[in-house]
Amino acid sequence: MKDPIIRILHTSDWHLGKRLHEFDRSIEYRKFKENLLLTIEKEKPHLLLVAGDVFDTINPPLEAEKFLGTTLNEIRRRHPGLHIVITCGNHDSARKIDSVSAYMECCDRLMIVGELPVVYYGENSSVCDVNYEKLIYPVRTDDGRLMALVVAMPFLSTTRVLNLGVNRSGEDSETDYESGVRNIYQGCLDFIRSREEFKGTDVPVIAMGHFFVKSSTLSESEDEKATDMIGGEQGIGVSVFDGYDYAALGHIHLRQNIGVGRRIRYSGSPLPINFGECGYRNGVDIVDVVSGGSPEDGGRYGIEVVSHVYERAVDFIRIPARRGTAGEEEVLQTLNSMQSLAGEKSVNELPFCSIFAEYDQDNSGFDCIRSYREVLDKKIGELSGKAFRLCDFKLTRKEGDSVSGFRQQDVQSLEDISSPIVLASRMYEEVHKGKEMPEDLVKLLSEIIEEAENGKDDCGGKSA
């Protein structure tokens, strides 16, 4: 194996502050921190790249912000020579990411880019262009030798990109999202070539990015994310990265190479964000940029990748393990096998569990779906909070060769008709062809219901 010109630890999509169905995940993030520190100690990278979605929401809990600060400070204390570049993702607040340095004890060898930096022209400052200088991070050795150049590109929204479709003369310049993104990346390369300090140097140029590349492989949890969250028109092609030696991407949680070779790559998320990702080999990537590129890949340098797969602090139990629903025998056998696990772990260490059961009247040991539901309710009640943490439980009736949805589903317990959230979730699935209601919408409805109930009590008290 050749000695690397530069060694990169590529990671993204930490989603700090993420909760799974309101369950705490701090143990998982602490384990990730331990694994990350061990990887840095073992592999000794020159450069750490975090390509967006550092936080799960634009307003992360204070504990998530503190966790990021303590993690970066510990990395810095143990490895003062490591260069760190962090960019904003679509889940992040650009201003929050820009302020991360406030948590740092030392900001040497650190670059953080939240918002796309721009400069304004004209009397009314109505015309803007990218401030390319603030996107370029030179990676240097202790003696000042240039090792590589990083283009620290944050998340590029459609609005921002299309607003840049105005030239300095103030005339409109029609463009689409992909063309606009390509112009920004190629503008960075033009800026690098024009700088006197970089002339005569032949070093790898590394791009960071956070978006959906059209040829990406998506999982069941991500197959609609690209269109729902970023917009189908915002997918980009691999040609955007022409001229770059490595593209460190974030946004897609399944680690993968894009196109030919390993030059354009998603590192994936370091831990599963939801049940759709429980089959992933989560972790981080160590990327060596070496001499001798592949003509087929279009790169000047070779790219060698070693994926570090991290052991999970918390397991995911999915019944069935595949996508779809499980029959009675599979559900009952799996639940019975879990009884021996009850009481072995603390609550926050218990595995997350998702159950999608099917009642088949023609092949059932129960005379009706209600009887089956009563048995499942009892078993799950005995195990929930002791052997696992229940995240999803759905029981559907099989009609013919297909599983029926909301219209054909029996009312299965009093909770089903007394809980507005349950009813709203079912109606959402009916309207959206089986898609689950997003967690943020469930949370919003819960807050509205709670506020309404509190208001009702207050009014009742006043009238009394």
N, C-alpha and C positions, 0 to 999 in steps of 0.2 A: 504494500500500500504506500502510495506517495505521501510525503509530508505535505500537509495542507498549507496553502498560501494564507488562508484564514479559516478558522473553525467557528461555526455559528451554532448557537442553540436557538432554534426556531420554535416558537410557541405562540399560541393565540387563544382567544375565546375562553378565558378563565371564568367569566361570569360570576365574579365575586358578589356575594350577597344573595345568590340564588337559593330559593327554597323549593322543595318538591312537595306540592300539595300542603304547604305551610309547615312541613317538617324541617327541623334544623339540619344543616349540613356542615356545621363547623368542623366536625371530626374529619370529614372527607377533605376539606381544604387544608387542615393542619397536616394530614398525611401527604397531600400534594406538595406542600411546602417542604416537608422532609425529603421527599423524593427528588424535588427540584434541586435542593442543596446538595444532595448526594451525587446527582448527575453532573452538576457543575464541578464538584470536587474531583470526580473521577475523570471527566472528559476534558476539563480545563479549556473551555472555549474562549476565544478572544472577544466574542460579541454575543450579547443576548438580545434577541428581537422578540417583542411582544406585539403581534399584529392585530390589535383591536379587540373590542368587547372585553376589556379588562373587568368592567362591572356588568351586572345583569340589567340594571336600570339606570336611567339618567339621574335618579336620586337614590343612590345606594345607602344602606344603613351605615351608621358611623363605624360599626364594627368591621365592615368590609373595607372602608377607607383605612382604618388603623391596621388591618391585616396586610394591606398592600404596602403601607409605609414600613411596618416592621419587617416584612419579607425583603423588601429592597434594601433596607438598612443592614440586615443580616448578610445579604449577598455582598454588599459593598464592604462590610467589615472583614469578611472572610476572603474576599477576592477584590482587592482595591484596584487591580489592573484591568478588570473586566469592563468593557464598554456596554452600555445599556441603552437601547432605543425602544421607546414605547409610543404607539400611535392609537388614535381613537377609532372605535368601531361604531356600527349603527346603534348598538344598545347603549353606548356611552354618552355622557354629556361632554361635549368638547371642552367646555370651561372647567368641568370637574377634572378631566384628564390633564388639562394645562396646569392645574393647581397641584398636581401630585408632588411636584418638587418641594412643596411646603412641608411634606412629611419626611423629606430626606435630610439626613445629617450632613451629607456631603454630595454636592451636585456635580462633581468632576466626572467626566466620562459618561455623562447622562444627557440624553436628548428626549424630550417629550413633545409630541405634536398633537394637539387636540383639534383646533380649527385649521382649515387650509389658510395659510398666510397669504394675504393679498396686498397690493399697493394700488392706490387710486390716482387717477389723472384727471385733468380738466378743472375748470373753475369751480364747478359744483361737486367735484369728486364723485361723479356719477359713473365714470369709466374705470374698471379695475382690471388688473392682471395678476397672475400668480407671483408671489415673492419667492422666486426659486431658491434664493440664497438660504432662506430659513428652512428649506426642506432637505438640504444637503448636510450630511454628517460625515466628516472625514475620520476614519478609524486609523489611529496612529500608534506606533510602538512607543515605549518609554523614551527612546532617543529621538522621537519625532518623525520617524520614517512612515510614509503613507502605506497602509496595508490594503485599504479598500475604501470605497465611497458608498454610503447608504442614502437612498432617497426615501426619507421617512414620510410616506404618504398616508394621511389620515383618511377616514371614511369620506367619500365624495358623494354628496347628495345630488339628486337631479337638479334641484334648484340652483345649487352653487355652480355646478358644471355648466348649465345652460346660461346662467348669468354672466359667465366668463366669455360667452360667445359674442362679445362686443370688442372690436379692435380699438386701438388707441386713438383712432381718429373719430371715434364715437359712432361709427356706422355699424348697423347690425350685421352680424356674421352668422348665417344660418348653420346649425350643426345639430347632431343628435348626441345622445349621451355617450355612446361608445367612442365616437369621433372626438368628443370633448375630452374624455378621459385620455385617449391616445395623445391628443395635443399637449396635455399637461405633462404626461410622462416623457414625451419626446422633447418638450420644452426643458425639462430637467437635464436631459442629456446634452442639449444644445448649450445650456448654461455651463455645464461642467467643461465642455470643450472650449468654451470662450474664456474660462478663468485662467489667468496667467499662472497661478499657484499649482494648477493641475496639469498644465501643459508638459509634455515630455514624460509623464508618468503613465505606466501601463498597469493598472490595478483593477481588480474586479469591481464592477458597479452592481450594487444590490438594490432591488426595488422592494418596498413593502406595499401592501394593499389590503383592502378589506371590502370585498364584494363578491358577487357570483360570476364565475367564469362559465360561459355557456356549455362547455364540454365536461363540466364537473359531474361526478357520480353522486347522487343524492340518496339518502336513506328515507325510510317511511316518515321520519320526523322532520325531514328537511325538504321533502319533495314539493311542498307548497311554500316553503319559507322564501325561496328565491323570488317567487312572483308576489307573494303576499306582503313581504317585508321590505324588499328592495325594488320590486316592480319588474315585470318581465322585460320591459323595454330597457332596463338598466343592466342586463347581462352584457358582459364584454367578451371579446375574443382574445385569443392568445397573442395576436399580433400587436396588441397594446404594449407588450413587453419586448418588442424587437429592440435589440441593442443592449439589453441587460443580461448580466451573467447569471443572476439568480433572482427569482421573485418569491419572496416570503409572504404567503397569503394567509388571511384569516377570513372567517365568516362561515365556511362550510366545516362542520365538525368531524367529518370523516376524512382522516388523513389520506392523501392521494397525490399522485403526480398528474399534471395536466399536460396534454399533448405528448410529444415524443420526449423521452429522456426524463431527467429529474430537475430540469432548470426552472420549471414553474410548479410550485408545490404548496398544498395546504398541509399544515402540521396537524390539524385537527385539535379537538379540545382535550385538556388533560384529564378530565373525568366526565362521565356521561351526564348530560344535562337533563335527560328525561328517559322514559322507558324505551322510546324509539332508538336510543343510542346504547342500550345496555349490552349489545353485541359488539360494540367497538373495542378496538385495542388502543385504549386511550393512553396518552403520555405526551412526550415531546420528541423532537427530532434533533439530532446532531448532524450538521451539514458541513462537510469539508469541501472547500473550493480548491481544486488542485490544477496543476498545469496539464495541458493537453486536452482541449475540448473536442466534442463530437461534432463533425460537420452536419450530421443528420439532425442534431438537436439545435444547431445554430448558435452554439455558445463558444466563446473563446477559451473557456476553462472547463475542466471536468468537474462533475458534481457527484460526490459520494455521500450517501445518507445512511445513518444508523438510527433506527427508531427505538426509543426507550419506552417500553410498555409498563405502566405503573400498576402495581397491585392495589386493589381497591380496599378502602377502609370499610366500606359498606356494600353489601351485595344487593343485587336486583333480582327479585323472584317474579317471573312472569308466567302466569297460567292462562293459556298454554305458552310454552317457550317460543313457539312460532307466532306469527301474526294471525289473528282470527279468534275463534272461540273454542273452548274445551268442552268435551262431553263429560257426563256425570262421573264415569269411572276415573278419568284423569284428574278431575277437580278434587274428588273425595280422597283418592289415594295420596295426592300431593299434600292436601291439608292434614291428613292423618299422619303423614311422615314428619310433619313439622312439629307435632306435639312434643317430641323429645327435645326440641330446641328451646322450648319455653323456659325463660328465667336464666339462660346462659349469659346474656349480654345486657348492658345498660340500655335504656330506651333509645338513646341517640346512636347506638351501635347496631341496632336491629336492622335487618334488611328491609328495603322497600318492597312492597308486594302489590301486584296488579292482577286482578282476576276477571276474566271475561268468560263466563259460563253460558252454556246453552242447554235449554230444556227441549228434549226430543220426545214428544208424547208417545210415539210409536215404539221407542226403545228405552223406556224409562222404568226405573224401579219405584217411581212415585206416581200416585194417581192423578196429581195435578201439579202445576208449576208452583202453587202456593205452598204445598207440602215440601217440595224441594227447597224452596226459599227459606222455610222455617229451619230446616236442617243446616243449610249453609249459614244462616244468620247465627245459629248457636255455635257452630264450629269456629266461624270467624270471630265471634265475640270472645270465645275462649282464648284465641291465639293473638288477636290484635293487641299490640302494646306489650306482648310477652314473647312471642316468637317472630313477629314482623310488625312493620308499620304499614297499614293498609292505605294505599293511594287511590286505587280504583277498584270498584266492584260493580259489575254489570251482569245481569241475568236476562237473556233474551230467549224467546220461544222460536223453535225451528218450525217453519211452515213449508212443507214440501221439501224442495231441495235448497231453500235459501233461508237465512236467518232473518226473521222479521224485525222491523224497526219499531219506532215509537207508536205507530198507529195500531199495530197488532199486539203490542206488549201488554200483558196483564198488569194491573196494579198489584204490587208484590208485598208491600208493607204499609203501615200507617205513615211512615216517614215519607213514602213516595207521594202521598197526597197532602201532607202537612208541611212539607218543605218547599218553599218557593224556588230555592236554588235547584233542587232536584228536578222540579217541573220545567224550570227555565232551561236547564242543561239538556233535558230530553227534547224540548222544542227546538233548541239550537241545532241539535244533531239531526232532527227531522228536516229542518230547512236547509241545512248545509250537507246533506247526504252522508250522514254518519260522522262528520268531523266533530271532534270534541270542542266544547266551549273553551276558549283561551283562558289561562289562569288569571290574567289581569282583568278580564271581563267578569270572571267569577268573583274575584276580590271586590271589584267595583259594585257589583250587584249586592254582595254581602253587606258592604258598607251602607248602601242605600236602604236595604231592608232593615238593618239595625237602626239607622237614623229614623226611619219611619216608625218602627216599633217604639223607640224611645219617645218620639213625639206623641204617639198615641197614648202612651202611659201618662205623659205629662198633662195632656189635655184631659184625660180621665180624672187625674188628681185634682185639676182645677175645677172641673165640674162638680166633683164631690164636695 
